[in-house]
């Protein structure tokens, strides 16, 4: 008697778990459907079918589930699409500890702005200070220092959000960012 009850309880648990998994997949795909419509991948349909069969869903239930899922669409995108071209520039720091702002260049989503201290800058102790504001650029306690030929990457929306200052002049920074049309 106890074995039958345990067996039924295990079956019910398996059915509820499978149903919850299917429901969460459907909810996730409906939420993702708001992004950008594309064809529903056959791999997901196969996964749903396997889950439904594993929990003992009837054929009618499976057909109703697949019909509901088939109408959904969502955007599956692994890596960001390639950029169309690179954009690079140089900013000369002619006065020591004078803040200089990078130009207003947009940084596309999923790309980084690379800032590099010019390889021919004066050898140490010359540093390039990188900051988020002009008042912070000359302050060694609120910057990211770059030594000669060192670089840093920022995932920001616009290069003009970055200010630089050199501890010794003249010095330069170069920057690059990939662009989309």
Number of C-alpha atoms within 10 A of each C-alpha: 6 7 8 9 10 11 12 12 12 12 14 13 13 15 18 13 14 21 17 12 15 18 14 12 16 17 13 12 18 16 13 16 18 12 12 10 13 12 12 18 13 10 9 13 15 12 13 22 17 13 19 21 14 12 17 16 17 11 11 9 12 17 13 12 19 15 11 11 19 14 11 18 20 19 16 15 7 6 7 9 9 10 13 10 10 10 12 13 12 16 17 16 21 15 15 16 20 17 23 22 19 20 16 12 17 16 20 18 12 10 18 18 24 17 25 21 26 22 15 10 20 17 12 10 9 19 24 30 26 29 23 16 18 18 12 18 27 24 16 17 10 15 19 16 23 20 19 22 14 15 16 15 14 15 14 17 16 16 23 16 16 22 23 29 32 29 21 19 18 14 24 22 27 18 21 19 22 18 17 13 6
